[in-house]
């Protein structure tokens, strides 16, 4: 029996065949009713501020699909790369939380709607041993890997933002006769990545309507985005600690190696373990507290606040041996491929010294102009 998806939670999977009446006209034109327009602005604000899609704002799946399509048109018209990735990340994360509570068949159905040939192998799925602990006792169990998809489709999904994670290398997964076999947890993570890519692709394919009503909508959206974008990449007021810095972190003065890591995150990429460590160590050294640092990592695809908070606290010396870590020096940055420039930057031989130098130069320029 075919699985029926609730498009309230998965609007990116809806097609004209699912809602033929909605797609007679451009869906975003319908959104120009005052009620739905308010919901569109509410959803956009929630996505930018919290990275979340407030599904409770909608009365039915049709409303959700209409607002989703209008949001795609707005994103395509504005062409703001960070906004596009923010929208895709919000929908993929919101869908992933809902998928936690869905049956296996629903996960497969979502993948199929997004044109990935996934299926369930229930008869005799391969199993891998796993150690299960309960208190001081432990035992070995077996986890079935009953979700399958073609190797080519699997590689197409993981070769973008998950390429740095060894868990998704083919050599670390079960492959048989051209198919990859996955457990539910890993399949759900693959599906989350697939949704992210699907939303980005759908935005790219949009053709926004050229109407006066839509232009008015864009004018209402612009100040909303301009005002809220400080939440994502504006200057951050902070106390200063290790480096002689003003009471704000100025991203524009970050050294190239750190700027590169921030750009990876802002573009929807998945920085490596070493890149995450160095970003956290750098931000902690220039004065950001744990919550300020987590604001950066909330934009990553696989963000888990509990795990990230623990790791950041450890880097900042708030846990374990109480040792506060510094970012790599320039030579080590170059050796690990994290430095994007050939020569040493002016100001020193580590990112903190370079940032301090950049701040001093900025002060000189500012004082001369005044």
C-alpha positions as CSV (number, residue, x, y, z in Angstrom):
1,X,0.0,0.0,0.0
2,X,1.5,3.4,-1.0
3,X,2.7,5.6,1.8
4,X,0.9,9.0,2.0
5,X,3.1,11.8,3.1
6,X,2.0,14.7,5.3
7,X,3.2,17.7,3.3
8,X,2.8,19.9,6.3
9,X,6.2,18.6,7.3
10,X,7.6,17.8,3.9
11,X,6.4,20.6,1.5
12,X,9.6,20.2,-0.6
13,X,8.4,16.7,-1.7
14,X,5.0,18.0,-3.0
15,X,4.5,18.1,-6.7
16,X,1.7,19.5,-9.0
17,X,0.4,15.9,-9.1
18,X,-0.2,16.0,-5.4
19,X,-2.0,19.4,-5.4
20,X,-3.1,20.1,-9.0
21,X,-5.4,23.0,-7.9
22,X,-2.5,24.8,-6.2
23,X,-0.3,24.7,-9.2
24,X,-2.7,26.0,-11.8
25,X,-1.3,29.4,-11.1
26,X,2.1,30.3,-9.7
27,X,1.8,29.1,-6.0
28,X,3.5,32.2,-4.7
29,X,0.9,34.5,-6.3
30,X,-1.8,32.9,-4.1
31,X,0.3,33.7,-1.0
32,X,-0.3,37.4,-1.5
33,X,-3.5,37.1,0.5
34,X,-2.9,39.1,3.8
35,X,-3.2,36.0,6.0
36,X,-0.7,33.9,4.1
37,X,1.7,36.7,3.6
38,X,1.9,37.2,7.3
39,X,2.7,33.5,7.7
40,X,5.4,33.8,5.1
41,X,7.0,36.7,6.9
42,X,6.7,34.7,10.2
43,X,8.3,31.6,8.7
44,X,11.1,33.7,7.2
45,X,11.8,35.4,10.5
46,X,11.9,32.0,12.3
47,X,14.3,30.6,9.8
48,X,16.7,33.4,10.1
49,X,16.6,33.8,13.9
50,X,16.2,30.2,15.0
51,X,16.9,28.1,11.9
52,X,13.5,26.5,12.4
53,X,10.3,26.1,10.3
54,X,7.3,26.8,12.6
55,X,4.9,24.2,11.2
56,X,2.3,25.1,13.9
57,X,1.7,28.3,12.0
58,X,-0.2,26.5,9.3
59,X,-3.8,25.3,9.3
60,X,-3.3,22.6,6.7
61,X,-0.7,21.1,4.3
62,X,-1.9,23.3,1.4
63,X,-1.0,26.4,3.2
64,X,2.4,25.0,4.0
65,X,3.1,24.1,0.4
66,X,2.0,27.5,-0.8
67,X,4.2,29.4,1.7
68,X,7.1,27.1,0.9
69,X,6.9,27.8,-2.8
70,X,6.6,31.6,-2.2
71,X,9.6,31.4,0.0
72,X,11.6,29.7,-2.8
73,X,10.6,32.5,-5.1
74,X,11.7,35.2,-2.6
75,X,15.0,33.4,-2.1
76,X,15.6,33.1,-5.9
77,X,14.7,36.8,-6.5
78,X,17.0,38.1,-3.8
79,X,19.8,35.7,-4.8
80,X,21.4,35.9,-1.3
81,X,23.5,32.7,-1.0
82,X,23.5,32.7,2.8
83,X,19.7,33.0,2.9
84,X,19.3,30.2,0.4
85,X,21.4,27.9,2.6
86,X,19.7,29.0,5.7
87,X,16.3,28.1,4.2
88,X,17.5,24.7,3.0
89,X,19.1,24.0,6.4
90,X,15.9,24.9,8.3
91,X,13.7,22.7,6.2
92,X,16.1,19.8,6.3
93,X,16.5,20.0,10.1
94,X,12.8,20.4,10.7
95,X,12.0,17.4,8.5
96,X,14.7,15.4,10.2
97,X,13.1,15.9,13.7
98,X,9.8,14.8,12.3
99,X,11.4,11.7,10.7
100,X,12.6,10.6,14.1
101,X,9.0,9.7,14.9
102,X,8.0,8.2,11.5
103,X,7.8,4.6,10.4
104,X,10.6,3.2,8.2
105,X,8.4,3.3,5.2
106,X,7.9,7.1,5.4
107,X,11.7,7.7,5.3
108,X,11.9,5.6,2.2
109,X,8.9,7.4,0.7
110,X,10.5,10.8,1.2
111,X,13.7,9.6,-0.5
112,X,11.7,8.3,-3.4
113,X,9.7,11.5,-3.8
114,X,13.1,13.3,-4.1
115,X,14.1,10.9,-6.9
116,X,16.4,8.6,-5.0
117,X,15.7,4.9,-5.4
118,X,15.8,3.8,-1.8
119,X,14.1,0.7,-0.5
120,X,13.7,-1.5,2.6
121,X,15.3,-4.9,2.7
122,X,13.4,-6.7,5.5
123,X,13.8,-10.3,4.6
124,X,17.5,-10.8,5.4
125,X,19.2,-7.4,5.9
126,X,22.9,-7.5,6.8
127,X,23.6,-6.8,10.5
128,X,26.7,-5.3,12.2
129,X,27.7,-6.0,15.9
130,X,27.3,-3.1,18.3
131,X,28.2,-2.9,22.0
132,X,25.1,-1.9,24.1
133,X,25.7,-0.7,27.6
134,X,23.3,-0.5,30.5
135,X,25.0,0.8,33.7
136,X,28.1,-1.2,34.3
137,X,26.8,-4.1,32.2
138,X,27.4,-4.4,28.5
139,X,26.4,-6.9,25.8
140,X,26.9,-7.3,22.1
141,X,23.8,-6.8,19.9
142,X,23.3,-6.6,16.1
143,X,22.0,-3.6,14.2
144,X,20.1,-4.3,11.0
145,X,21.1,-2.3,7.9
146,X,17.8,-2.6,6.0
147,X,17.8,0.7,4.2
148,X,19.4,0.5,0.8
149,X,20.2,2.8,-2.2
150,X,22.3,2.6,-5.3
151,X,26.0,3.4,-4.7
152,X,26.0,6.2,-7.4
153,X,23.1,8.0,-5.7
154,X,24.7,7.6,-2.3
155,X,28.0,9.0,-3.5
156,X,26.2,11.9,-5.1
157,X,24.6,12.9,-1.8
158,X,27.6,12.4,0.5
159,X,30.3,13.9,-1.8
160,X,29.3,17.5,-0.9
161,X,28.9,18.4,2.7
162,X,29.6,15.0,4.3
163,X,32.8,14.3,2.4
164,X,35.0,15.0,5.4
165,X,33.2,12.5,7.7
166,X,34.9,9.1,7.6
167,X,31.6,7.5,8.7
168,X,30.2,8.0,5.1
169,X,33.1,6.6,3.2
170,X,32.2,3.5,1.2
171,X,34.9,1.5,2.9
172,X,33.2,2.1,6.2
173,X,29.8,0.9,5.0
174,X,28.2,-2.3,3.7
175,X,28.2,-2.5,-0.1
176,X,26.7,-5.4,-2.1
177,X,25.8,-5.7,-5.8
178,X,25.8,-1.9,-6.4
179,X,23.8,-1.0,-3.3
180,X,24.8,0.6,0.0
181,X,23.1,-0.8,3.1
182,X,22.5,1.6,6.0
183,X,21.0,1.5,9.5
184,X,18.1,3.8,10.2
185,X,20.2,6.5,12.0
186,X,22.6,6.8,9.1
187,X,19.9,6.7,6.5
188,X,18.0,9.5,8.2
189,X,21.2,11.6,8.2
190,X,21.6,10.9,4.5
191,X,18.0,11.8,3.9
192,X,18.5,15.1,5.8
193,X,21.4,15.9,3.5
194,X,19.3,15.0,0.4
195,X,16.5,17.3,1.6
196,X,19.0,20.2,2.0
197,X,20.3,19.6,-1.6
198,X,16.7,19.3,-2.9
199,X,15.6,22.7,-1.5
200,X,18.7,24.4,-2.8
201,X,18.1,22.9,-6.3
202,X,14.4,23.8,-6.2
203,X,15.3,27.5,-5.4
204,X,17.7,27.5,-8.3
205,X,14.9,26.3,-10.7
206,X,12.4,28.8,-9.5
207,X,11.1,31.6,-11.9
208,X,9.7,34.3,-9.6
209,X,6.6,36.1,-10.9
210,X,7.1,39.6,-12.3
211,X,4.0,41.3,-10.8
212,X,3.6,44.5,-8.8
213,X,2.2,42.5,-5.9
214,X,5.3,40.3,-5.8
215,X,7.6,43.3,-5.9
216,X,5.7,44.8,-3.0
217,X,6.2,41.5,-1.1
218,X,10.0,41.7,-1.8
219,X,10.1,45.3,-0.5
220,X,8.5,44.0,2.8
221,X,11.0,41.2,3.0
222,X,14.2,43.2,2.4
223,X,14.2,45.2,5.7
224,X,13.3,42.0,7.5
225,X,16.3,40.3,6.1
226,X,18.6,43.3,6.6
227,X,17.6,43.7,10.2
228,X,17.8,40.0,11.1
229,X,21.0,39.2,9.3
230,X,22.9,40.7,12.2
231,X,21.9,37.6,14.0
232,X,23.9,35.5,11.6
233,X,27.0,37.5,10.7
234,X,26.9,40.9,12.3
235,X,29.4,42.2,14.8
236,X,29.1,40.5,18.2
237,X,29.5,42.4,21.5
238,X,31.8,40.4,23.8
239,X,34.2,40.9,26.7
240,X,37.9,40.7,25.7
241,X,40.3,38.2,27.1
242,X,43.5,36.9,25.5
243,X,43.9,39.5,22.7
244,X,43.7,43.2,22.9
245,X,40.5,43.5,21.0
246,X,37.6,46.0,21.1
247,X,34.3,44.9,22.7
248,X,33.2,43.2,19.5
249,X,34.4,40.5,17.2
250,X,34.9,41.9,13.7
251,X,34.6,39.0,11.2
252,X,36.0,41.2,8.4
253,X,39.3,41.3,10.2
254,X,39.7,37.6,10.7
255,X,42.8,36.0,9.2
256,X,42.3,34.2,5.9
257,X,42.4,30.7,7.5
258,X,39.6,31.5,10.0
259,X,37.6,33.4,7.4
260,X,37.8,30.4,5.1
261,X,36.2,28.2,7.8
262,X,33.5,30.7,8.5
263,X,32.8,30.9,4.7
264,X,32.5,27.1,4.6
265,X,29.8,27.2,7.3
266,X,28.0,30.1,5.7
267,X,27.9,28.4,2.3
268,X,26.2,25.4,3.9
269,X,29.4,23.3,3.9
270,X,30.6,20.8,6.5
271,X,34.0,21.8,8.0
272,X,36.3,19.0,9.1
273,X,37.1,18.2,12.7
274,X,40.3,20.2,12.6
275,X,38.6,23.2,11.0
276,X,35.9,23.1,13.7
277,X,38.6,22.8,16.5
278,X,40.6,25.8,15.2
279,X,37.5,28.0,14.7
280,X,36.3,27.3,18.3
281,X,39.8,27.8,19.7
282,X,40.2,31.1,17.8
283,X,36.8,32.5,18.8
284,X,37.4,31.5,22.4
285,X,40.7,33.3,22.4
286,X,39.4,36.5,21.0
287,X,36.6,36.6,23.6
288,X,33.5,34.8,22.6
289,X,31.9,32.7,25.2
290,X,30.5,29.2,24.7
291,X,27.1,30.4,23.5
292,X,28.7,32.9,21.1
293,X,30.8,30.2,19.6
294,X,27.8,27.9,19.2
295,X,26.0,30.5,17.2
296,X,28.6,29.8,14.5
297,X,28.2,26.1,14.6
298,X,24.4,26.2,14.6
299,X,24.7,26.8,10.9
300,X,26.3,23.5,10.2
301,X,24.3,20.6,8.8
302,X,25.0,18.1,11.6
303,X,24.8,20.5,14.5
304,X,24.0,18.8,17.8
305,X,23.9,21.3,20.6
306,X,24.6,18.9,23.4
307,X,27.7,17.4,21.7
308,X,28.9,20.8,20.4
309,X,28.6,22.5,23.7
310,X,30.6,19.7,25.4
311,X,33.4,20.0,22.8
312,X,33.5,23.8,22.9
313,X,33.6,23.8,26.7
314,X,36.5,21.3,26.5
315,X,38.4,23.5,24.0
316,X,37.8,26.6,26.2
317,X,39.2,24.8,29.3
318,X,36.0,24.5,31.1
319,X,36.0,20.7,31.3
320,X,38.5,17.9,31.7
321,X,42.0,19.0,32.5
322,X,41.0,22.7,32.4
323,X,43.5,23.4,29.6
324,X,42.4,26.1,27.2
325,X,43.5,25.4,23.6
326,X,44.8,27.8,21.1
327,X,44.4,27.6,17.3
328,X,47.2,26.1,15.2
329,X,50.1,28.3,14.2
330,X,50.5,29.4,10.6
331,X,53.0,26.6,9.7
332,X,50.7,23.9,11.0
333,X,47.7,25.6,9.3
334,X,49.6,25.3,6.0
335,X,50.7,21.7,6.6
336,X,47.1,20.6,7.2
337,X,45.7,22.5,4.2
338,X,43.7,25.0,6.1
339,X,45.6,28.1,5.1
340,X,44.5,29.5,1.7
341,X,47.5,31.8,1.1
342,X,51.0,31.0,0.1
343,X,52.9,33.5,2.2
344,X,52.7,34.4,5.8
345,X,50.1,37.1,6.7
346,X,51.4,40.4,8.1
347,X,51.4,40.6,11.9
348,X,52.7,37.3,13.1
349,X,52.9,33.6,12.7
350,X,49.6,32.5,14.2
351,X,46.0,33.5,13.6
352,X,45.6,35.4,16.9
353,X,48.6,37.6,16.2
354,X,47.4,38.3,12.6
355,X,43.9,39.2,14.0
356,X,45.5,41.6,16.5
357,X,47.6,43.2,13.8
358,X,44.5,43.6,11.6
359,X,42.7,45.3,14.5
360,X,45.5,47.8,15.0
361,X,45.7,48.6,11.3
362,X,41.9,49.2,11.3
363,X,42.2,51.5,14.3
364,X,45.0,53.5,12.5
365,X,42.8,53.8,9.4
366,X,39.8,54.9,11.4
367,X,41.8,57.5,13.4
368,X,43.2,59.0,10.2
369,X,39.8,59.3,8.6
370,X,38.6,61.2,11.6
